[in-house]
Amino acid sequence: MASSSAPAKAQSEETSSRRGTNKKYLLAFLLLILLLLTALSLHQQTAMTRSLLPSLSDSFVQQSLSGQSTFGEADLIIQRSFEQSYAHMLPCKKSSWKAMDSRIAIDCMQQTRDHIMSQNITVPWWFQTLLRDILAGGGGVYAPWHHFYTTKPPFHFCTVGKVATTEWRKVFCKLNAQDCVDDSLSCRRNCAWKTTQKMPAKAPWAVFVRDPLERLLSGFLDKCYNPRTRKNQGHCEPNVVFNPKKPLMNAKNKTYANLLDSLDIEGQEKAMFGAYVDVLPLKWNVHFVPQAMFCDLHRNIDKYD
């Protein structure tokens, strides 16, 4: 019994040893596969990042991917968006906002449009509609009613839509109240914008900006959410979608129902906001135009005090 059990025991131990060795090899093999999959995933992510950033310089991408840059993924996306859009805007020959009016702005925007078309530059569709719409309504973001100034104390102020413009108008109306020659509505509105006194040559320039997402939501709640405001003001554009003044007709001359009148949006505020964000660039309203476009800030922000 003892002599026969010894070989069996030895064989059992040898089998266990082989199994242990096999497990080690299997674990090592699985670890190797895991490392290869991780390396492949990182390679694919790097390739994807490079494909998303065709307009950025190689050095910028290399620094970002190697960890030598403080830029994160969001910064890279913003940089890419800039290089595909705003970077193509030409400098205005008369770029000083002190001399800027809607006519000069129209000429500058036309130069940019001509440059993009003549050079066959591909820009996002939303940027094409932005260049088209920022001058709407008598000058749009360059119109004189975005430029307030007073001598008490002397300073110039750029007003941006949905950045407390109504309240700033009240402030300047009080500052310039003595300049009003009568109490007519026209005079009071003009006094809110500008003084009739001569401005000092070195009067400082100021502007307030707002968190872009907060401003977008504020504009939606103010101009789109309330049905009466939406219909009376017409600022929730495109009006052909959100506030058609006449029935929309299809190819067979059949009338489409008003989009919002035909939907039950009670309790669907987020869905409506999402729908508005999707179609907003079809027709830019001045209250939703990016703040950088107002008063030529994207060219002259460094001149502000």
PyMOL commands that set and color helices and strands:
alter all, ss='L'
color gray80, all
select helices_A, chain A and resi 2-52+58-66+73-84+86-88+97-99+102-118+125-133+136-142+144-146+165-175+177-179+185-193+212-225+227-233+239-242+269-282+291-303
alter helices_A, ss='H'
color red, helices_A
select strands_A, chain A and resi 147-151+154-158+205-207+248-249+255-256
alter strands_A, ss='S'
color yellow, strands_A
deselect
rebuild
show_as cartoon
